[in-house]
Amino acid sequence: MHLVDVRIEKDLYEANDALAAENADRLRAHGVLGIDLLGAIGSGKTALIERLAPLLVERGLRAGAIAGDVYGDDDYRRIAALGIPAVNVNTGKECHLDAHLVDHGLDDLPLDEIDVLFIENVGNMVCPTDFALGAARRMVVVSSTEGDDVVNKHPMIFRSSSIGVINKVDLADLVGADLDRMERDMRRYNPEIRVFRTNLKTGEGVGPLLDAVLG
């Protein structure tokens, strides 16, 4: 029974990876830079899109987004209010987006009118880790209010990400969070990760982060 379970899981990942590769080819064909945006509920993923989208416009670039949630459209409505192309994708009982769901999301977007596509994953630090979506870069957001041990508790998501964001730096002292520890933990699990500290209420740190996103 265990061998069967392992085989089914392997087949699932292989099928997802194959479709993710197709998504990647599709985005490249339209000249779209895909960003897989990960983080827990309340870390600041949607707020980050709200900050980055207008800055992209200033640079002559057009943003778009896929808003992934288990249920509801709260994040989607915030993103759509920016006036950028966006679609809402509900996963139902699943705690992550997969390549198949993203494929359907791409069907509903005007890809020729988008330069940078943010794929906001479900608010979870575990489930999305093993599911490639076809994005060129993976960015994970954590906040000081999650505790300075949050990185150490979720090592795999940082190992697979190229950009790490520590948000709500203004609240670190209030909650007793050691930002240096959070950054050290990110680099310990992934020496190549680029780490940025932000306060998305004021926009602090967002400019250098955008430079890294555009890479």
N, C-alpha and C positions, 0 to 999 in steps of 0.2 A: 504493500500500500504506500509506503514512504517513497519507494522508487517511482511509482506512478505520479505521486504528488510533485516530486522533483522534476520529472519530465514535463509535466503540464506547465509548471512554473517556467522552465527553460523555454518551452515553446512560446509561452506568452511574452516573455521578454524579447525573444528573437523576432516575433511578429511585430511587436511594438517598435523595435529598433529599425526594422525594414521600412515601416511606414514613416518613422521619424526621418529617415534618410530621404524619402520621397518629399516630405514636407520641406526639408532643407534645400533640396534641388528646386522646389517650386519657389521658395522665397528668393533664392539666388537668381533665378530666371527673371524675377520681377525687380531685382535690385533692392530687396528689402533685408535690413539687418534685424534678425529676430533675437529678442532678449527674454530668456526664461527667468521670471521674477518670482523668487521663493521667499517664504518667511511665515511666521506664525500669525494668527489673527491679532491685529492691533500693532504689529511691528512697524507698519508704515508703508506697505507696498503701494496702496492706492495713492497715498499722499505723495509718494515719490514720483509717480506718474504725473500727478497734478503739478509738481514742481518742474519736472523735466520737459514736459510737452511744450510749454511756452518758450523755454530756452532753445529747444530745437527749432522753433519757428524763427527765432532771432538769428539762427545760423542758416536759415533758408532750407530747413529740413521739415518733413511732414511726419507726424506721429500717428500711430494707430494702436489699437489694443484689443486683446481678447481677455475678458474678465471671467476667471474661473471661480465658481463657488459651488458648494454642495447644493445649496438651495437659495433662492432669492436673487435680487438684482441690485442690491444697495451699492456695491462697488461699481457696477456697470453704469448706474445712473450718475454717479459722481464723475466718471470718466467721460461719458457722453456729453455732460455739461461743458466739457472743455471744447466742444465743437470738432472733435476728431473722430474718424471712423472707428467704431467699436462694436463688438458683439458680446453678448452674454452667453456663457456656457455653463449649464448646471450639470453636475456629475451624479446627482441622485445619491446613492448610497456609497459611492466611491470617494476616497479622501485625497484624490489627486487627479490632475488632468493626465490624459495619455495622448499618444500621437494621433489616434483615431478621432478623438474629440477635437483636437486642434485642427486636423484636416477639415472637418466640417465647419469649424470656425473660419478657416481661410476661405471656404466657399462663399461666405457671406460678407467678405471684405473686398473693397476696391484696391487690390494690391498694387496696381499701377499708380495709385495716389498716395502711397505710404512709403516712407524711407526707413523708418524705425518702428518695428512692431513689438510692443510690450505684451508678453504672454503672462498675465498675472495668475499664478497657480493658486490652488486651494490653500487656505491658511493652515499649513501643517508642516512640521519640520522633519517628518520621517517618511510618510507615504510617497511623496513626489520624487524622492532621491533616485530611484532606480528606473524611472520612466523618462527616457529622452523624448523630446517633443519636435526636434528639428531646428531649434534655435541655435544661433551662432555662439551665443554667450549665455552663461548661467550666472545670475546675481542673487545673492541671499541677503536678506535684511533681518537684523535682530535689533532689539531696543534695550536700553539700559534697564527699563522697568521689568524686563523678563528675568533679571538677575544676572550677575556676572559669571555664573556657571552654565549659562544656556548654551554656549558654544561647546563646552566640554561634554555636555549631555547629548549633543547631536553631531558627532564628528563627521559622519559620512556626507552630510549635505555640504559641508565646507570642502571636503576633499574633491567634490565634483564641481565646485564653483570657481569661476575666475575672478569674481569681484565680491567682496564682503563689505556690507554697510552696517555700521553701528549707529543706530538712530536714537533720538531723544537724549542726546548728550547733556542737555540742560537739566535733566532730571536725575542724573547719575548720583550726585551728592545726596539728594533727597531720599533716594532708595538704597544708598550705600553700595552702589555698583562701582567696581574697579574697571574703568574702561581699558586701562593698559593690560589687565589680565585678559579681557575679552579679545583684544587684538593679538596678544601673545598666543592665545589658544588657537585662533584662526590660523596663524602662521605655523604653529606647531603641527597642525593637521594638514596644512597645505602651504608649504614654503613659497609657492608661486602666486598665491592669492594676493590681489591688490585690495587694501583695506582703506575705507573712508569713514569718517565720523561726520554725522549730520544732525542738524536740528531743522526738521522740515517745516516747523512753524515759522522760522525766520528765513530759511533758505541757506543757512550756514553749511558750507561744505559741498553744496550741490554742483557748483561750477566745475571743480576738479573731478567730481564723480562723473559728470557728463563727458568730460574729455576721455575718461577711461572707458565709458560705455561705447563711445564712437571709435575708440582705439586706433 
